Structures are given as C-alpha cells and as structure tokens.
Amino acid sequence: MVDPLAACRLCPDGLMVSVRLTPKGGRDALDGLSELADGRVVLKARVRSAPENGEANAALEALLAKACATGKSHASVTTGATSRLKTVMISGQPDLLLAALHKSLSDKGSPV
C-alpha cells in the first residue's frame, strides 16, 4: 500500500506535490498515487490539454488548486516544466491543503 503522504512535502508556506502528468489524457482528473521504479511516490494526474505552450502545466496547476480548495494562482510548477514528472508548489496553510488534497483523493471515483 502506498502512503498517501509520500507524494507530498509540507513546507512553511505551503505544500510541495510530486506529480506524474499525462497530457491529452481525455479528462482532467487525479488518478491516485503510484510508486515509480526508483521508489519515489507520485500523484498521477491527467489533463485534456496538450503539452504545448505551457497549456498542460496550467491545466495541472488549476486541477491541483481545485483539489486543494484554493485559487489557481496559488499553484505553480516549480520543477519539471517540460517533463512528465513535476513538482508543484501550492501556497497556503500546509495542513489545510493536505487535508483537502487527501479528501479529493478519497473521492477519486469522480474527476476533480
């Protein structure tokens, strides 16, 4: 069983989330957690947008902001802008963001 907190790191000013993004994935959704071959745990996400002109990154930021119950401007891709593996910083109160994200993952049967 994958630890739900393993893909997240609490920071003083927010939450860092490790993500594996699938662009042009048919819908905008969080697909749960996954363990990579090297042992890292990531949150799997998919977005409708193509990986052109930063559209997929912007869609991911909006998706995670919604999942964490915060505004779109509070989420930003900090590493991996051109990679499938990304780190997203979500600004705000870390424990509230984590609780909202955990709730979204618990309800993952429907798109976020």
C-alpha angles and dihedrals in degrees: 000000000000116000108240092216094054093084092052136067122195113226128184091253101035148311130310113208126192109217138185106206127203109197119203086026096151096249141024107257147132109239100193131254130320136187115228123219090260092055098256117135119223137180109243114224135173130196134187093228124099120242092252129118092354093295095131091048091050090049090049091050090051092047094051093043090054092046089052093046095241138112123284091243090062094067125070136165106243101177135017099035091161097031133080089234110071142166116222123196116210112193121217141065104340100214093049092047091049092048092051092047091048090052091050091052091048089054093045093128087091128043115268 
